[in-house]
Amino acid sequence: MKRTWRDKLKDFRLNTIRILVGIWMFFDFKVKYIYHDGFKPNRKEPYVLLGNHTFMFDVIHSQLKLRNIPYSIASRVLFVRQPTKYLLGKIAHAIPKSKGEADIQSVKTIFKVVKKGYPVLIFPEGDTTFYGETNYIEPSTYKLIKKLKVDLVTINTKGGYLSRPRWATGKRKNRRAQMDFHITIKKEDLKNMSLEEIEEVTKKAIYNNDYEYQRNVMIKHKGKQLAEGFENGTYVCPNCDSINSITTSGNSITCNSCKTIGAINEYGFIEGFKFDNLVEWDNYQRNFGSELKKSTIQSKAKLYYSDFETGINNLVGDVTLTYKNGQFVFTGDLEESIHCKDIKNPMLALRRDLNFTFNGKNYLVKLDKYSASFVRVLQEKY
């Protein structure tokens, strides 16, 4: 299938804009690119490009050096908010997909662009990691790799998470990452591999624990607000097992229950608490799902209704969202109670944007805090 004049025009515009984006990215984040197994960034033929999702802009950095710009799979919720709506819809090669559910149209589009000779870029975790470790991958990813019948190329990104943690509201200096490109499975080998074998090879290729990487390189990321936003990812104090008792200020972390005072140091490690990293901290707090569901969680927020057909977020207003007794209760510019069992497709976008569907309506709740707590009472997969 040949590329149309519209495809070629979009390629031209994207290549032009990419020069400016590359200059911006150069000053924002230093990335070291390493190519293995004979992979060349000027490769013309299509392939599946699979990567671990460590920070918000890795989707941009992973494409900057590639001559044949991939089509990337992006969450549908990013197509109804600016500036991502304009960037993904008008400039970038992007295919919208709903996370965690079958999307036939997205799959059809993927096959179509591959037939036109484009690579396809997928971050199979669906979300940027909150805790620094490669997360759950939907099994449908391996089926797609098998059916596309092109080379599987993987990117393993290291260092990006601790340079810009997803939960953090404070900035870090000296942001840098390393991206390793591998030809992980050649198309001629793919046809003889089972889905289980593809899964095993793929998981190994893109797995990363940023804290373990940091223990080897010990890169300093200085800042004056290194701990702020920490309560977006944590909801259990590992020192006393209290729920939603963590508060932050500057570089300091405090448990208001046991009065433990700790900090995030310039290397990104946690001081003063049982765990010095969020991978172990999260593995521990996942044992307290029933306690979290019995707790009360509350945050101020802005509420929108998202219209995926028109690509518009319609502002409802300022609300307070309270979780209690298995229900979400909105007060303020919306007065409504929703039982959690009736909520579908819950997910977080960016740092604190809670998205879900109720009665056919798409809710976007831009939370002030406790985003992990709210999403974990709805689902425990991610």
C-alpha positions in Angstrom: 0.0 0.0 0.0 1.5 3.3 -1.1 1.5 6.5 1.0 -1.0 9.1 -0.1 -0.1 12.8 -0.7 -1.8 13.5 2.6 0.7 11.1 4.3 3.6 12.7 2.5 2.5 16.2 3.5 2.1 15.1 7.1 5.5 13.5 7.0 7.0 16.8 5.7 5.3 18.9 8.4 6.3 16.5 11.1 10.0 16.4 10.0 10.1 20.2 9.9 8.5 20.6 13.4 10.7 17.8 14.7 13.8 19.9 14.3 12.3 22.6 16.6 11.1 19.9 19.1 14.6 18.3 19.0 16.1 21.6 20.1 13.6 22.0 22.9 14.2 18.4 24.0 18.0 18.8 24.0 17.8 21.5 26.6 15.1 19.8 28.6 16.5 16.3 28.8 19.9 14.8 27.9 19.4 11.4 26.2 22.1 8.9 25.2 21.1 6.6 22.3 22.7 3.2 21.9 21.9 0.9 19.0 22.4 -2.9 19.2 22.0 -5.9 16.9 22.5 -3.9 13.7 19.6 -1.6 14.2 20.0 1.6 12.3 18.0 4.8 13.0 17.7 5.4 9.2 16.0 2.1 8.7 13.2 2.4 6.1 11.3 -0.9 6.4 8.4 -1.1 9.0 8.8 -2.7 12.4 7.1 -2.8 15.8 8.9 -0.5 18.3 8.2 -1.4 21.9 9.4 0.5 24.9 9.1 0.8 28.7 7.4 4.0 29.7 9.5 5.9 32.2 8.8 9.6 31.8 6.3 11.8 29.9 8.5 12.8 27.0 10.1 9.4 26.3 7.6 9.0 23.5 9.2 12.0 21.8 12.8 11.1 22.5 12.3 7.6 21.3 11.5 8.9 17.8 13.8 11.9 17.4 16.6 10.0 15.7 14.5 7.8 13.5 14.3 8.7 9.8 11.0 6.8 9.3 8.8 8.4 11.9 6.6 5.8 13.7 2.9 6.0 14.4 2.6 5.9 18.1 -0.3 4.4 20.1 -1.7 7.0 22.5 -4.5 7.0 25.1 -7.8 8.3 23.7 -8.1 10.7 26.7 -5.1 12.7 25.4 -7.0 13.6 22.2 -9.5 15.7 24.2 -7.2 18.1 26.0 -4.7 20.7 24.9 -1.9 20.8 24.0 -1.8 17.0 23.5 -5.0 17.2 21.4 -3.4 19.5 18.8 0.0 17.7 18.9 -1.4 14.2 18.5 -4.2 15.0 16.2 -2.6 17.6 13.8 1.1 17.1 14.0 2.3 13.7 15.3 1.8 10.3 13.9 -0.6 9.0 16.5 -3.4 6.4 16.8 -5.9 6.8 19.6 -6.7 3.8 21.8 -8.8 3.2 24.9 -6.7 1.6 27.6 -7.5 -1.8 28.9 -10.2 -2.6 26.3 -10.5 -4.0 22.8 -10.3 -1.3 20.1 -10.9 -2.8 16.7 -10.6 0.5 14.9 -7.1 1.1 16.4 -5.9 -2.3 15.4 -7.2 -1.8 11.8 -5.3 1.5 11.7 -2.1 -0.1 13.0 -2.2 -2.7 10.2 -2.9 0.0 7.6 0.1 2.2 8.5 2.4 -0.8 8.7 1.3 -1.8 5.1 2.3 1.8 4.1 5.8 1.2 5.5 5.6 3.0 8.8 6.9 1.6 12.1 4.5 1.4 15.0 5.6 2.7 18.4 3.9 1.1 21.4 4.4 1.6 25.1 2.6 -1.5 26.2 2.3 -0.6 29.9 -0.2 2.1 28.8 0.9 4.4 31.6 4.1 6.1 32.6 5.4 4.2 35.6 4.5 5.7 39.0 7.0 3.7 40.9 10.1 3.3 38.7 9.6 -0.3 37.6 8.2 -1.7 34.3 4.6 -2.4 34.9 1.8 -4.8 33.8 1.5 -5.4 30.0 -1.8 -6.3 28.4 -1.6 -9.9 26.8 -3.1 -8.4 23.6 0.2 -6.8 22.9 1.9 -10.2 22.2 -0.9 -11.2 19.8 -0.5 -8.0 17.9 3.3 -8.5 17.6 2.6 -12.0 16.2 0.0 -10.9 13.7 2.0 -7.9 12.3 4.8 -10.2 11.1 7.5 -7.5 11.2 10.7 -7.2 13.3 10.2 -6.5 16.9 12.6 -3.7 18.0 12.6 -2.7 21.7 13.8 0.3 23.6 14.9 0.0 27.2 15.0 3.4 28.8 17.0 3.9 32.0 17.2 7.0 34.2 14.2 8.8 32.9 11.9 8.0 35.9 14.2 9.5 38.6 14.9 12.5 36.4 11.2 13.2 36.2 9.0 11.0 38.5 5.4 10.9 37.4 4.1 11.6 40.9 6.3 14.7 41.4 5.2 18.3 41.3 8.7 19.7 41.9 11.4 19.9 39.2 14.7 18.2 39.2 17.9 19.4 37.6 20.3 17.3 35.5 17.6 15.3 33.8 19.0 12.5 31.7 18.3 9.1 30.3 19.8 6.2 28.3 17.9 4.5 25.5 19.0 1.1 24.2 17.6 -0.1 20.9 17.6 -3.8 20.2 16.3 -5.9 17.4 14.7 -8.3 19.8 12.8 -10.7 17.5 13.3 -10.9 13.7 10.2 -11.4 11.6 11.5 -14.8 10.3 11.8 -16.1 13.9 8.4 -14.6 14.9 6.3 -17.1 13.0 7.7 -20.1 14.9 7.3 -18.6 18.3 4.4 -19.1 20.7 2.7 -16.2 22.4 4.3 -17.4 25.7 7.8 -17.2 24.1 7.1 -13.8 22.7 5.9 -12.6 26.1 9.0 -14.0 27.9 11.4 -12.4 25.4 9.6 -9.0 25.3 9.2 -8.6 29.1 12.9 -9.3 29.6 13.9 -6.8 26.8 12.0 -3.8 28.2 12.1 -4.5 31.9 13.8 -1.8 34.0 14.0 -0.8 37.7 15.2 2.7 37.7 16.4 2.6 41.3 18.6 -0.4 40.6 20.0 1.5 37.6 20.6 4.5 39.8 22.5 2.5 42.4 25.1 1.9 39.6 25.3 5.3 38.1 24.4 7.6 41.1 23.4 10.6 39.0 22.5 13.7 41.1 19.1 15.4 40.5 19.1 18.4 42.7 16.0 20.4 43.6 14.2 22.2 46.3 10.9 20.4 46.0 12.0 16.8 45.5 9.3 15.2 47.8 6.3 17.3 46.8 3.6 15.2 45.1 4.9 12.0 46.8 1.4 11.4 48.2 0.1 11.0 44.7 1.9 7.6 44.5 1.8 6.4 48.2 -1.1 5.7 50.4 0.4 3.4 53.2 3.1 4.4 55.6 5.4 1.4 55.8 6.6 2.4 59.2 3.2 2.3 60.9 0.8 0.9 58.2 -1.5 4.0 58.4 -3.6 4.9 55.3 -3.2 8.2 53.5 -1.2 9.8 56.3 1.7 11.0 54.2 2.3 14.7 53.6 5.2 16.5 51.9 6.9 19.9 51.9 10.0 20.7 49.9 12.3 17.7 50.1 10.7 16.4 53.3 8.2 13.5 53.8 6.1 13.2 57.0 3.7 10.6 58.3 1.1 12.4 60.3 0.3 9.2 62.2 3.6 7.9 63.5 5.4 11.3 63.1 8.2 9.8 61.1 10.1 12.5 59.1 12.0 11.5 56.1 13.2 13.0 52.8 14.0 12.5 49.1 17.7 13.0 48.6 19.4 14.3 45.5 19.9 10.8 44.1 16.1 10.1 44.3 16.3 7.7 47.2 14.0 7.9 50.2 15.5 8.5 53.7 13.9 7.9 57.1 11.4 5.2 56.1 11.4 1.4 55.9 12.1 1.5 52.1 14.5 3.7 50.3 12.7 3.3 46.9 9.1 3.3 45.6 9.3 -0.1 43.9 9.5 -1.9 47.3 7.2 0.7 48.9 4.5 0.0 46.3 4.9 -3.8 46.5 4.3 -3.4 50.3 1.3 -1.1 50.0 -0.4 -3.4 47.5 -1.0 -5.7 50.5 -3.4 -3.1 52.0 -6.0 -3.0 49.3 -8.9 -4.0 51.7 -7.7 -1.3 54.2 -7.6 1.3 51.5 -11.1 0.4 50.4 -12.3 0.8 54.0 -10.7 4.3 54.3 -12.0 7.7 53.4 -10.1 9.6 50.6 -10.8 13.2 49.7 -9.4 15.7 47.3 -10.4 18.9 45.6 -10.7 18.7 41.8 -11.9 20.2 38.6 -14.5 18.0 36.8 -14.9 17.7 33.0 -17.1 15.5 30.8 -15.0 14.2 27.9 -16.5 13.9 24.4 -14.3 11.5 22.4 -16.3 12.1 19.3 -15.8 15.9 19.1 -12.5 15.9 21.0 -13.7 18.4 23.6 -13.5 18.5 27.4 -16.6 20.2 28.8 -16.0 21.9 32.1 -18.5 21.0 34.8 -16.8 23.0 37.6 -14.9 22.8 40.9 -15.8 19.8 43.0 -14.6 17.8 46.0 -14.3 14.1 45.3 -14.7 11.8 48.3 -14.4 8.1 48.3 -16.2 6.3 51.2 -18.0 3.0 51.6 -17.4 1.9 48.1 -18.8 5.1 46.5 -17.5 8.2 44.8 -19.3 11.3 46.1 -19.0 14.6 44.2 -19.9 17.8 46.0 -19.7 21.4 44.8 -20.6 22.2 41.2 -21.8 18.6 40.8 -23.8 16.8 43.5 -23.7 13.1 42.6 -22.9 9.7 44.2 -21.6 6.8 42.1 -21.1 3.3 43.3 -17.6 2.1 42.4 -18.9 -1.2 41.0 -20.7 0.8 38.3 -17.6 2.6 37.1 -15.9 1.4 33.9 -12.5 1.8 32.4 -10.8 3.7 35.3 -7.3 5.0 34.5 -4.9 7.8 35.3 -3.5 10.2 32.6 -0.4 12.3 33.3 0.0 12.8 37.1 -3.4 13.3 38.6 -6.1 13.1 35.9 -8.5 10.4 36.8 -10.7 9.2 33.9 -13.6 6.8 34.0 -16.9 6.0 32.4 -20.3 6.0 34.2 -23.7 5.6 32.5 -22.1 6.1 29.1 -20.5 9.4 30.2 -16.7 10.0 30.3 -15.5 11.7 33.5 -12.2 13.6 33.7 -11.4 14.5 37.3 -8.3 16.6 37.7 -7.3 15.8 41.3 -5.2 17.9 43.6 -3.8 14.9 45.3 -4.1 11.1 46.2 -4.4 10.0 42.6 -3.0 6.5 43.2 -5.4 6.0 46.1 -8.4 6.9 44.0 -7.5 4.7 41.1 -6.5 1.7 43.3 -9.9 1.5 45.0 -11.3 1.1 41.4 -8.7 -1.4 40.1 -5.5 -3.0 41.3 -4.0 -4.1 38.0 -1.8 -1.0 37.3 
